[in-house]
């Protein structure tokens, strides 16, 4: 990505973040008047609002436990801001309706303004806490797909996982949990569908987080692809580290498996933005291949609504969307991608999009579960 593009993007993000914090600051200043001193309120608000930015800067320059704590705190603050503003906007509209209709006298309107923030903060905190607990219990999502092509086997069991986001927030405990889920599936093949690393590689290397991953003995094949977050960080360090742990990363490559199945692994669509090198078209990857055999495509980001339909493959596995991660963002992702979650058959091709195993930013999921895919492929000869 060009320096100018990065600067514009960061400026926009900073302005949105600063605006949201400013909105909450003044709302809180009214609500906590008489409860907290102005000085104490200011200090607490400044520290917590800057924690996410400080954590990201420190993580990049000197990864440490302090950076991890700031990232975790900042992540929870992001989700708190998100839900607080949604609830506060709703209560402000309600207060406005009370003012226009005269349902409440002026003194009650002032009290409503103060207590609405306290109630909104409480509700937002409960949502964040519930969303965090939800991330601790990933599900195994089962799919059975029939492919009307012959293979050397009648069935193949695939365990697929996307969007682990290893880093300051997702660590070794999550890897041990993932190892148990993979072992319970007892797959023939394990596929990692991108964003294995959250972006910045330093906390991953500092704690050697992938060392805690144990691949099931049943797996004859283990492959991975890059996601956009592998490029956001240091791609030249991230990919070698992943492969060092036994996960072969396919970068616009094809592998013909002994089971008579063609596996295609694509570079992430954002590769050009970060490296200046684009990826091959899927049609070029399939060109010259025996398409009479089952064809499985690994592509981190599912097709966007504006993308033209592609045929020739049998199953595409993706992640990236997190199913919105925090409701109601799922409605946004559904307007961007042809399929934002689950299984669909489009043009004779099966698509499966996972909600992912980890989370980005806040370790909070509302309206979806973290998951590992358990896919049973059945081949018709």
Secondary structure as the mmCIF struct_conf table of DSSP 4:
data_model
#
loop_
_struct_conf.conf_type_id
_struct_conf.id
_struct_conf.beg_label_comp_id
_struct_conf.beg_label_asym_id
_struct_conf.beg_label_seq_id
_struct_conf.end_label_comp_id
_struct_conf.end_label_asym_id
_struct_conf.end_label_seq_id
HELX_RH_AL_P HELX_RH_AL_P1 UNK A 3 UNK A 31
TURN_TY1_P TURN_TY1_P1 UNK A 32 UNK A 32
STRN STRN1 UNK A 33 UNK A 33
TURN_TY1_P TURN_TY1_P2 UNK A 34 UNK A 35
STRN STRN2 UNK A 36 UNK A 36
HELX_RH_AL_P HELX_RH_AL_P2 UNK A 38 UNK A 61
BEND BEND1 UNK A 62 UNK A 62
HELX_RH_AL_P HELX_RH_AL_P3 UNK A 65 UNK A 101
TURN_TY1_P TURN_TY1_P3 UNK A 102 UNK A 102
BEND BEND2 UNK A 104 UNK A 104
HELX_RH_AL_P HELX_RH_AL_P4 UNK A 106 UNK A 135
TURN_TY1_P TURN_TY1_P4 UNK A 136 UNK A 136
BEND BEND3 UNK A 137 UNK A 137
HELX_LH_PP_P HELX_LH_PP_P1 UNK A 138 UNK A 138
STRN STRN3 UNK A 139 UNK A 147
BEND BEND4 UNK A 148 UNK A 149
BEND BEND5 UNK A 152 UNK A 154
STRN STRN4 UNK A 155 UNK A 161
STRN STRN5 UNK A 166 UNK A 166
TURN_TY1_P TURN_TY1_P5 UNK A 167 UNK A 169
STRN STRN6 UNK A 170 UNK A 170
HELX_RH_AL_P HELX_RH_AL_P5 UNK A 172 UNK A 185
TURN_TY1_P TURN_TY1_P6 UNK A 186 UNK A 186
BEND BEND6 UNK A 188 UNK A 188
STRN STRN7 UNK A 189 UNK A 192
BEND BEND7 UNK A 194 UNK A 194
STRN STRN8 UNK A 197 UNK A 197
BEND BEND8 UNK A 199 UNK A 199
HELX_RH_AL_P HELX_RH_AL_P6 UNK A 202 UNK A 207
TURN_TY1_P TURN_TY1_P7 UNK A 208 UNK A 208
HELX_RH_3T_P HELX_RH_3T_P1 UNK A 209 UNK A 212
TURN_TY1_P TURN_TY1_P8 UNK A 217 UNK A 218
BEND BEND9 UNK A 220 UNK A 220
STRN STRN9 UNK A 221 UNK A 224
HELX_RH_AL_P HELX_RH_AL_P7 UNK A 228 UNK A 232
BEND BEND10 UNK A 233 UNK A 233
HELX_RH_AL_P HELX_RH_AL_P8 UNK A 235 UNK A 244
TURN_TY1_P TURN_TY1_P9 UNK A 245 UNK A 246
STRN STRN10 UNK A 248 UNK A 249
HELX_LH_PP_P HELX_LH_PP_P2 UNK A 250 UNK A 250
BEND BEND11 UNK A 251 UNK A 252
STRN STRN11 UNK A 253 UNK A 257
TURN_TY1_P TURN_TY1_P10 UNK A 258 UNK A 260
STRN STRN12 UNK A 261 UNK A 265
HELX_LH_PP_P HELX_LH_PP_P3 UNK A 266 UNK A 268
TURN_TY1_P TURN_TY1_P11 UNK A 269 UNK A 270
HELX_RH_AL_P HELX_RH_AL_P9 UNK A 271 UNK A 275
BEND BEND12 UNK A 276 UNK A 276
HELX_RH_AL_P HELX_RH_AL_P10 UNK A 282 UNK A 286
TURN_TY1_P TURN_TY1_P12 UNK A 287 UNK A 288
BEND BEND13 UNK A 289 UNK A 289
TURN_TY1_P TURN_TY1_P13 UNK A 291 UNK A 292
BEND BEND14 UNK A 293 UNK A 293
STRN STRN13 UNK A 294 UNK A 301
HELX_LH_PP_P HELX_LH_PP_P4 UNK A 302 UNK A 303
STRN STRN14 UNK A 304 UNK A 304
TURN_TY1_P TURN_TY1_P14 UNK A 305 UNK A 306
BEND BEND15 UNK A 307 UNK A 307
HELX_LH_PP_P HELX_LH_PP_P5 UNK A 308 UNK A 309
BEND BEND16 UNK A 312 UNK A 312
BEND BEND17 UNK A 314 UNK A 314
STRN STRN15 UNK A 315 UNK A 319
BEND BEND18 UNK A 321 UNK A 321
HELX_RH_3T_P HELX_RH_3T_P2 UNK A 322 UNK A 324
BEND BEND19 UNK A 325 UNK A 325
STRN STRN16 UNK A 326 UNK A 326
TURN_TY1_P TURN_TY1_P15 UNK A 327 UNK A 328
HELX_RH_AL_P HELX_RH_AL_P11 UNK A 329 UNK A 336
STRN STRN17 UNK A 337 UNK A 337
BEND BEND20 UNK A 338 UNK A 338
BEND BEND21 UNK A 340 UNK A 341
STRN STRN18 UNK A 342 UNK A 346
TURN_TY1_P TURN_TY1_P16 UNK A 347 UNK A 348
STRN STRN19 UNK A 349 UNK A 353
BEND BEND22 UNK A 357 UNK A 358
BEND BEND23 UNK A 360 UNK A 363
STRN STRN20 UNK A 366 UNK A 366
BEND BEND24 UNK A 367 UNK A 368
STRN STRN21 UNK A 371 UNK A 379
#
